Amino acid sequence: MIVVTGATGNVGRHVVTEVTAAGHPVRAVTRSATGAPPAPGAQVVEANPADPETMEEALDGASALFLNYSAVRDATPQLLALAKKRGVRRVVLLSSAAIEREPGAPANPIAQLHRTLEEAVEESGLDWTFLRPDMFAVNTIRFWGAQIRDHGVVRAAYGDAALAPIDERDVAAVAATALTDPSRRHVGQRYLLTGPEALTQRRMVELIGAALGRPLRFEELTRDQAVAEMAGLGVPEPVAQGLLTMHEGFTREPMPVAPPTRLITRKPAHTFEQWARLHVPDFTAA
């Protein structure tokens, strides 16, 4: 039995699909069990990983756990202790590539957060695999979706920042492989994950426009304007500043492209162009 937290989220729902397709039983943990399961055959369990006491039934007899920070937050040590007590032996953690850029004592709040999470997993005594994805392609929906739908324009800083956005399905495929592989080749691994190519933000906007069948415009903002724009989306200023500092760096040197995910999953990675075509509805309807 494999337990997936954040099972209705951008990555978790694809982890559930991948693991069930591979023939493994899955408990899909969600805070609200209404609606259809993320994948046929998955057992939906209503629980809150941030409140470990609610997770006892979900973890009972499970062998592996997919851990998503957005689901568990500050209760990670308690949840891991309970998981170990209930028989879990392996945990796959969705972490962040920000750690790769700031090893040791990171100053970036994103890196700090995920390093703390990784340390809790390392200290749990469980076998672990860390997934460190860099920019998610799906983040463009959060930051650009409303602008594209309403105005046909993307307003952001550092349009020449070259990023390597990764399709959430590819992150999920790596997670599912690490969760289900009977060997120990993924234990103790820290996988940096990116998309297959680095694209400037301007080029990403062009590709979304091509998928939509209409031209889009990129409007360059100053850093201060971008911080204000992101604040309107609920992004705290320290997080916004951390993201913008990374983007500024990628105007000088593109984001490094990691070894292809197919080396882990045996499946070809999805390009941003493919991702954009799949997500046309997200840029055309609120």
C-alpha atoms as a printed R data frame, in Angstrom:
    type eleno elety resid chain resno       x      y       z
1   ATOM     1    CA   MET     A     1   0.000  0.000   0.000
2   ATOM     2    CA   ILE     A     2   1.327  3.428  -1.000
3   ATOM     3    CA   VAL     A     3  -0.001  6.604   0.615
4   ATOM     4    CA   VAL     A     4  -0.052  9.825  -1.405
5   ATOM     5    CA   THR     A     5  -0.514 13.137   0.402
6   ATOM     6    CA   GLY     A     6  -1.726 16.155  -1.553
7   ATOM     7    CA   ALA     A     7  -3.500 13.615  -3.745
8   ATOM     8    CA   THR     A     8  -5.686 16.141  -5.550
9   ATOM     9    CA   GLY     A     9  -2.855 18.653  -6.149
10  ATOM    10    CA   ASN     A    10  -0.906 19.377  -9.309
11  ATOM    11    CA   VAL     A    11   1.659 16.630  -8.701
12  ATOM    12    CA   GLY     A    12  -0.134 14.322  -6.254
13  ATOM    13    CA   ARG     A    13  -3.032 13.489  -8.547
14  ATOM    14    CA   HIS     A    14  -0.595 12.347 -11.221
15  ATOM    15    CA   VAL     A    15   1.351 10.299  -8.669
16  ATOM    16    CA   VAL     A    16  -1.898  8.494  -7.806
17  ATOM    17    CA   THR     A    17  -2.541  7.831 -11.505
18  ATOM    18    CA   GLU     A    18   0.990  6.560 -12.155
19  ATOM    19    CA   VAL     A    19   1.103  4.267  -9.130
20  ATOM    20    CA   THR     A    20  -2.330  2.729  -9.746
21  ATOM    21    CA   ALA     A    21  -1.479  2.233 -13.429
22  ATOM    22    CA   ALA     A    22   1.597  0.297 -12.292
23  ATOM    23    CA   GLY     A    23  -0.715 -2.053 -10.376
24  ATOM    24    CA   HIS     A    24  -0.053 -0.889  -6.815
25  ATOM    25    CA   PRO     A    25  -2.774 -0.115  -4.267
26  ATOM    26    CA   VAL     A    26  -2.987  3.556  -3.355
27  ATOM    27    CA   ARG     A    27  -4.524  5.549  -0.542
28  ATOM    28    CA   ALA     A    28  -5.138  9.037  -1.839
29  ATOM    29    CA   VAL     A    29  -5.171 11.445   1.096
30  ATOM    30    CA   THR     A    30  -7.283 14.566   0.738
31  ATOM    31    CA   ARG     A    31  -8.799 16.991   3.203
32  ATOM    32    CA   SER     A    32 -12.161 16.620   1.481
33  ATOM    33    CA   ALA     A    33 -13.151 13.236   0.085
34  ATOM    34    CA   THR     A    34 -16.053 14.542  -1.996
35  ATOM    35    CA   GLY     A    35 -16.057 13.840  -5.722
36  ATOM    36    CA   ALA     A    36 -14.409 11.145  -7.799
37  ATOM    37    CA   PRO     A    37 -11.070  9.618  -6.783
38  ATOM    38    CA   PRO     A    38  -7.966 10.979  -8.550
39  ATOM    39    CA   ALA     A    39  -7.669  7.664 -10.415
40  ATOM    40    CA   PRO     A    40  -9.901  4.599 -10.802
41  ATOM    41    CA   GLY     A    41  -9.144  2.055  -8.109
42  ATOM    42    CA   ALA     A    42  -7.545  4.494  -5.681
43  ATOM    43    CA   GLN     A    43  -8.831  4.428  -2.125
44  ATOM    44    CA   VAL     A    44  -9.675  7.976  -1.053
45  ATOM    45    CA   VAL     A    45  -9.050  8.769   2.609
46  ATOM    46    CA   GLU     A    46 -10.189 12.022   4.166
47  ATOM    47    CA   ALA     A    47  -7.440 13.236   6.478
48  ATOM    48    CA   ASN     A    48  -5.207 16.222   7.118
49  ATOM    49    CA   PRO     A    49  -1.452 15.451   7.058
50  ATOM    50    CA   ALA     A    50  -0.831 18.681   8.942
51  ATOM    51    CA   ASP     A    51  -2.753 17.034  11.806
52  ATOM    52    CA   PRO     A    52  -0.991 13.650  12.067
53  ATOM    53    CA   GLU     A    53  -3.599 12.198  14.419
54  ATOM    54    CA   THR     A    54  -6.037 12.141  11.492
55  ATOM    55    CA   MET     A    55  -3.588 10.061   9.425
56  ATOM    56    CA   GLU     A    56  -3.578  6.847  11.452
57  ATOM    57    CA   GLU     A    57  -6.066  5.024   9.241
58  ATOM    58    CA   ALA     A    58  -4.384  6.190   6.033
59  ATOM    59    CA   LEU     A    59  -0.939  5.002   7.168
60  ATOM    60    CA   ASP     A    60  -1.960  1.704   8.709
61  ATOM    61    CA   GLY     A    61  -0.132 -1.113   6.922
62  ATOM    62    CA   ALA     A    62   1.347  1.183   4.262
63  ATOM    63    CA   SER     A    63   4.869  0.556   2.956
64  ATOM    64    CA   ALA     A    64   5.639  3.881   1.255
65  ATOM    65    CA   LEU     A    65   4.625  7.532   1.534
66  ATOM    66    CA   PHE     A    66   4.659 10.402  -0.953
67  ATOM    67    CA   LEU     A    67   5.178 13.537   1.091
68  ATOM    68    CA   ASN     A    68   4.125 16.930  -0.240
69  ATOM    69    CA   TYR     A    69   5.052 19.978   1.826
70  ATOM    70    CA   SER     A    70   1.925 21.881   0.823
71  ATOM    71    CA   ALA     A    71  -0.080 19.122   2.495
72  ATOM    72    CA   VAL     A    72   1.938 18.447   5.658
73  ATOM    73    CA   ARG     A    73   3.619 21.791   6.460
74  ATOM    74    CA   ASP     A    74   5.117 22.061   9.961
75  ATOM    75    CA   ALA     A    75   3.911 18.686  11.242
76  ATOM    76    CA   THR     A    76   6.496 16.707   9.262
77  ATOM    77    CA   PRO     A    77   8.448 15.141  12.169
78  ATOM    78    CA   GLN     A    78   5.264 13.974  13.887
79  ATOM    79    CA   LEU     A    79   3.827 12.567  10.670
80  ATOM    80    CA   LEU     A    80   7.047 10.706   9.885
81  ATOM    81    CA   ALA     A    81   7.183  9.207  13.376
82  ATOM    82    CA   LEU     A    82   3.619  7.977  12.984
83  ATOM    83    CA   ALA     A    83   4.348  6.605   9.506
84  ATOM    84    CA   LYS     A    84   7.311  4.624  10.822
85  ATOM    85    CA   LYS     A    85   5.234  3.286  13.691
86  ATOM    86    CA   ARG     A    86   2.529  2.165  11.252
87  ATOM    87    CA   GLY     A    87   4.990  0.242   9.060
88  ATOM    88    CA   VAL     A    88   6.056  2.721   6.389
89  ATOM    89    CA   ARG     A    89   9.617  2.030   5.233
90  ATOM    90    CA   ARG     A    90  10.111  4.458   2.340
91  ATOM    91    CA   VAL     A    91   9.296  8.142   1.855
92  ATOM    92    CA   VAL     A    92   9.549 10.148  -1.353
93  ATOM    93    CA   LEU     A    93   9.657 13.871  -0.631
94  ATOM    94    CA   LEU     A    94   8.662 16.648  -3.008
95  ATOM    95    CA   SER     A    95  11.344 19.225  -2.219
96  ATOM    96    CA   SER     A    96  12.812 22.115  -4.257
97  ATOM    97    CA   ALA     A    97  15.768 22.849  -6.518
98  ATOM    98    CA   ALA     A    98  16.307 26.068  -4.560
99  ATOM    99    CA   ILE     A    99  18.428 23.935  -2.214
100 ATOM   100    CA   GLU     A   100  20.798 23.134  -5.082
101 ATOM   101    CA   ARG     A   101  21.586 26.821  -5.508
102 ATOM   102    CA   GLU     A   102  21.967 27.530  -1.774
103 ATOM   103    CA   PRO     A   103  23.574 24.575   0.025
104 ATOM   104    CA   GLY     A   104  24.569 24.815   3.656
105 ATOM   105    CA   ALA     A   105  22.677 27.566   5.474
106 ATOM   106    CA   PRO     A   106  20.482 29.007   2.717
107 ATOM   107    CA   ALA     A   107  19.267 32.608   2.825
108 ATOM   108    CA   ASN     A   108  16.446 32.127   0.326
109 ATOM   109    CA   PRO     A   109  13.234 31.393   2.299
110 ATOM   110    CA   ILE     A   110  12.184 28.787  -0.266
111 ATOM   111    CA   ALA     A   111  15.479 26.956   0.134
112 ATOM   112    CA   GLN     A   112  15.357 27.309   3.928
113 ATOM   113    CA   LEU     A   113  11.889 25.810   4.096
114 ATOM   114    CA   HIS     A   114  12.689 22.767   2.011
115 ATOM   115    CA   ARG     A   115  16.061 22.135   3.626
116 ATOM   116    CA   THR     A   116  14.324 21.988   7.007
117 ATOM   117    CA   LEU     A   117  11.873 19.503   5.539
118 ATOM   118    CA   GLU     A   118  14.644 17.351   4.080
119 ATOM   119    CA   GLU     A   119  16.458 17.323   7.424
120 ATOM   120    CA   ALA     A   120  13.319 16.036   9.147
121 ATOM   121    CA   VAL     A   121  13.088 13.195   6.636
122 ATOM   122    CA   GLU     A   122  16.786 12.364   6.959
123 ATOM   123    CA   GLU     A   123  16.412 12.149  10.742
124 ATOM   124    CA   SER     A   124  13.304  9.933  10.583
125 ATOM   125    CA   GLY     A   125  15.178  6.667  10.078
126 ATOM   126    CA   LEU     A   126  13.126  5.885   6.954
127 ATOM   127    CA   ASP     A   127  14.526  5.175   3.505
128 ATOM   128    CA   TRP     A   128  14.148  8.353   1.480
129 ATOM   129    CA   THR     A   129  14.326  9.882  -1.974
130 ATOM   130    CA   PHE     A   130  14.259 13.654  -2.500
131 ATOM   131    CA   LEU     A   131  12.756 15.172  -5.637
132 ATOM   132    CA   ARG     A   132  14.067 18.678  -6.284
133 ATOM   133    CA   PRO     A   133  12.103 20.105  -9.198
134 ATOM   134    CA   ASP     A   134  13.000 23.537 -10.466
135 ATOM   135    CA   MET     A   135  10.359 25.748 -12.064
136 ATOM   136    CA   PHE     A   136   7.009 23.993 -12.548
137 ATOM   137    CA   ALA     A   137   5.328 24.730 -15.884
138 ATOM   138    CA   VAL     A   138   2.015 24.847 -14.007
139 ATOM   139    CA   ASN     A   139   3.196 27.934 -12.109
140 ATOM   140    CA   THR     A   140   2.607 29.953 -15.271
141 ATOM   141    CA   ILE     A   141  -1.128 29.438 -14.749
142 ATOM   142    CA   ARG     A   142  -0.966 30.991 -11.300
143 ATOM   143    CA   PHE     A   143   1.189 33.937 -12.322
144 ATOM   144    CA   TRP     A   144   0.049 34.546 -15.896
145 ATOM   145    CA   GLY     A   145  -3.344 32.868 -16.322
146 ATOM   146    CA   ALA     A   146  -5.619 35.788 -15.449
147 ATOM   147    CA   GLN     A   147  -3.506 38.277 -17.427
148 ATOM   148    CA   ILE     A   148  -3.643 36.086 -20.519
149 ATOM   149    CA   ARG     A   149  -7.378 35.434 -20.216
150 ATOM   150    CA   ASP     A   150  -8.315 39.047 -19.558
151 ATOM   151    CA   HIS     A   151  -5.768 41.071 -21.514
152 ATOM   152    CA   GLY     A   152  -3.676 38.841 -23.779
153 ATOM   153    CA   VAL     A   153  -0.546 40.154 -22.099
154 ATOM   154    CA   VAL     A   154   1.947 38.876 -19.503
155 ATOM   155    CA   ARG     A   155   3.413 41.517 -17.208
156 ATOM   156    CA   ALA     A   156   6.541 40.285 -15.421
157 ATOM   157    CA   ALA     A   157  10.182 41.108 -14.726
158 ATOM   158    CA   TYR     A   158  13.197 39.564 -16.436
159 ATOM   159    CA   GLY     A   159  11.607 38.476 -19.694
160 ATOM   160    CA   ASP     A   160  15.001 37.245 -20.899
161 ATOM   161    CA   ALA     A   161  15.406 34.874 -17.934
162 ATOM   162    CA   ALA     A   162  15.915 31.422 -19.446
163 ATOM   163    CA   LEU     A   163  14.149 28.759 -17.361
164 ATOM   164    CA   ALA     A   164  13.621 25.026 -17.860
165 ATOM   165    CA   PRO     A   165   9.981 24.489 -16.813
166 ATOM   166    CA   ILE     A   166   9.051 20.917 -15.952
167 ATOM   167    CA   ASP     A   167   5.713 19.271 -16.618
168 ATOM   168    CA   GLU     A   168   4.095 18.128 -13.366
169 ATOM   169    CA   ARG     A   169   3.433 14.750 -14.993
170 ATOM   170    CA   ASP     A   170   7.178 14.149 -15.269
171 ATOM   171    CA   VAL     A   171   7.738 14.944 -11.591
172 ATOM   172    CA   ALA     A   172   4.954 12.502 -10.753
173 ATOM   173    CA   ALA     A   173   6.473  9.820 -12.974
174 ATOM   174    CA   VAL     A   174   9.775 10.095 -11.097
175 ATOM   175    CA   ALA     A   175   7.932  9.963  -7.773
176 ATOM   176    CA   ALA     A   176   5.977  6.877  -8.794
177 ATOM   177    CA   THR     A   177   9.142  5.132  -9.953
178 ATOM   178    CA   ALA     A   178  10.888  5.842  -6.648
179 ATOM   179    CA   LEU     A   179   7.842  4.678  -4.684
180 ATOM   180    CA   THR     A   180   7.313  1.402  -6.544
181 ATOM   181    CA   ASP     A   181  10.758  0.201  -7.653
182 ATOM   182    CA   PRO     A   182  11.510 -2.918  -5.575
183 ATOM   183    CA   SER     A   183  15.256 -2.253  -5.757
184 ATOM   184    CA   ARG     A   184  17.059  0.233  -3.530
185 ATOM   185    CA   ARG     A   185  18.612  2.238  -6.376
186 ATOM   186    CA   HIS     A   186  16.544  5.346  -5.552
187 ATOM   187    CA   VAL     A   187  17.178  5.259  -1.800
188 ATOM   188    CA   GLY     A   188  19.302  8.180  -0.656
189 ATOM   189    CA   GLN     A   189  19.061  9.939  -4.015
190 ATOM   190    CA   ARG     A   190  18.518 13.670  -4.445
191 ATOM   191    CA   TYR     A   191  17.087 14.129  -7.921
192 ATOM   192    CA   LEU     A   192  17.315 17.565  -9.522
193 ATOM   193    CA   LEU     A   193  14.417 17.762 -11.990
194 ATOM   194    CA   THR     A   194  13.901 20.215 -14.845
195 ATOM   195    CA   GLY     A   195  12.211 20.301 -18.196
196 ATOM   196    CA   PRO     A   196  14.166 19.198 -21.280
197 ATOM   197    CA   GLU     A   197  15.099 22.705 -22.492
198 ATOM   198    CA   ALA     A   198  15.733 26.233 -21.214
199 ATOM   199    CA   LEU     A   199  13.344 28.880 -22.585
200 ATOM   200    CA   THR     A   200  13.164 32.597 -21.917
201 ATOM   201    CA   GLN     A   201   9.976 33.816 -20.311
202 ATOM   202    CA   ARG     A   202   9.225 35.693 -23.552
203 ATOM   203    CA   ARG     A   203   9.497 32.437 -25.514
204 ATOM   204    CA   MET     A   204   7.248 30.635 -23.034
205 ATOM   205    CA   VAL     A   205   4.590 33.318 -23.574
206 ATOM   206    CA   GLU     A   206   4.948 32.850 -27.338
207 ATOM   207    CA   LEU     A   207   4.403 29.093 -26.992
208 ATOM   208    CA   ILE     A   208   1.303 29.584 -24.860
209 ATOM   209    CA   GLY     A   209   0.006 31.990 -27.493
210 ATOM   210    CA   ALA     A   210   0.661 29.444 -30.242
211 ATOM   211    CA   ALA     A   211  -1.276 26.825 -28.279
212 ATOM   212    CA   LEU     A   212  -4.152 29.286 -27.857
213 ATOM   213    CA   GLY     A   213  -4.059 30.280 -31.512
214 ATOM   214    CA   ARG     A   214  -3.616 33.983 -30.785
215 ATOM   215    CA   PRO     A   215  -0.603 36.216 -30.237
216 ATOM   216    CA   LEU     A   216   0.282 37.261 -26.705
217 ATOM   217    CA   ARG     A   217   2.443 40.163 -25.604
218 ATOM   218    CA   PHE     A   218   5.129 40.260 -22.912
219 ATOM   219    CA   GLU     A   219   5.405 43.522 -20.968
220 ATOM   220    CA   GLU     A   220   8.609 44.011 -18.985
221 ATOM   221    CA   LEU     A   221   8.161 45.199 -15.385
222 ATOM   222    CA   THR     A   222  10.696 46.642 -12.988
223 ATOM   223    CA   ARG     A   223  11.586 44.490 -10.009
224 ATOM   224    CA   ASP     A   224   9.484 46.643  -7.660
225 ATOM   225    CA   GLN     A   225   6.506 46.451 -10.010
226 ATOM   226    CA   ALA     A   226   6.877 42.675 -10.191
227 ATOM   227    CA   VAL     A   227   6.953 42.371  -6.395
228 ATOM   228    CA   ALA     A   228   3.702 44.366  -6.229
229 ATOM   229    CA   GLU     A   229   2.142 42.220  -8.961
230 ATOM   230    CA   MET     A   230   3.059 39.033  -7.096
231 ATOM   231    CA   ALA     A   231   1.766 40.447  -3.813
232 ATOM   232    CA   GLY     A   232  -1.624 40.709  -5.482
233 ATOM   233    CA   LEU     A   233  -1.444 36.945  -6.022
234 ATOM   234    CA   GLY     A   234  -0.683 36.300  -2.366
235 ATOM   235    CA   VAL     A   235   3.081 35.816  -2.694
236 ATOM   236    CA   PRO     A   236   4.924 37.129   0.413
237 ATOM   237    CA   GLU     A   237   7.589 39.713  -0.383
238 ATOM   238    CA   PRO     A   238  10.566 37.571   0.812
239 ATOM   239    CA   VAL     A   239   9.431 34.734  -1.468
240 ATOM   240    CA   ALA     A   240   8.874 37.124  -4.376
241 ATOM   241    CA   GLN     A   241  12.323 38.635  -3.877
242 ATOM   242    CA   GLY     A   242  13.889 35.174  -3.789
243 ATOM   243    CA   LEU     A   243  12.202 34.181  -7.048
244 ATOM   244    CA   LEU     A   244  13.165 37.422  -8.761
245 ATOM   245    CA   THR     A   245  16.782 37.100  -7.667
246 ATOM   246    CA   MET     A   246  16.884 33.677  -9.288
247 ATOM   247    CA   HIS     A   247  15.256 35.026 -12.449
248 ATOM   248    CA   GLU     A   248  17.713 37.899 -12.633
249 ATOM   249    CA   GLY     A   249  20.559 35.387 -12.514
250 ATOM   250    CA   PHE     A   250  19.031 33.397 -15.347
251 ATOM   251    CA   THR     A   251  19.148 36.443 -17.632
252 ATOM   252    CA   ARG     A   252  22.952 36.088 -17.550
253 ATOM   253    CA   GLU     A   253  23.181 32.301 -17.628
254 ATOM   254    CA   PRO     A   254  20.284 29.948 -18.422
255 ATOM   255    CA   MET     A   255  18.902 27.616 -15.787
256 ATOM   256    CA   PRO     A   256  20.933 24.395 -16.015
257 ATOM   257    CA   VAL     A   257  18.991 21.561 -17.600
258 ATOM   258    CA   ALA     A   258  19.137 18.456 -15.412
259 ATOM   259    CA   PRO     A   259  19.726 14.943 -16.740
260 ATOM   260    CA   PRO     A   260  16.527 13.849 -18.512
261 ATOM   261    CA   THR     A   261  13.831 12.288 -16.351
262 ATOM   262    CA   ARG     A   262  13.630  9.356 -18.789
263 ATOM   263    CA   LEU     A   263  16.843  8.051 -17.227
264 ATOM   264    CA   ILE     A   264  14.739  7.377 -14.118
265 ATOM   265    CA   THR     A   265  11.287  6.741 -15.563
266 ATOM   266    CA   ARG     A   266  12.141  5.183 -18.948
267 ATOM   267    CA   LYS     A   267   9.575  7.623 -20.406
268 ATOM   268    CA   PRO     A   268  10.275 10.660 -22.616
269 ATOM   269    CA   ALA     A   269   9.913 14.015 -20.890
270 ATOM   270    CA   HIS     A   270   7.214 16.458 -21.982
271 ATOM   271    CA   THR     A   271   8.236 19.744 -23.590
272 ATOM   272    CA   PHE     A   272   6.767 23.087 -22.537
273 ATOM   273    CA   GLU     A   273   5.081 23.280 -25.933
274 ATOM   274    CA   GLN     A   274   3.287 19.982 -25.226
275 ATOM   275    CA   TRP     A   275   2.366 21.178 -21.754
276 ATOM   276    CA   ALA     A   276   0.906 24.431 -23.120
277 ATOM   277    CA   ARG     A   277  -1.308 22.586 -25.627
278 ATOM   278    CA   LEU     A   278  -2.649 20.369 -22.855
279 ATOM   279    CA   HIS     A   279  -3.459 23.347 -20.636
280 ATOM   280    CA   VAL     A   280  -5.257 25.588 -23.131
281 ATOM   281    CA   PRO     A   281  -8.446 25.547 -20.993
282 ATOM   282    CA   ASP     A   282  -6.502 26.995 -18.043
283 ATOM   283    CA   PHE     A   283  -5.664 30.082 -20.095
284 ATOM   284    CA   THR     A   284  -9.091 30.541 -21.654
285 ATOM   285    CA   ALA     A   285 -11.563 30.098 -18.761
286 ATOM   286    CA   ALA     A   286 -11.430 31.265 -15.166
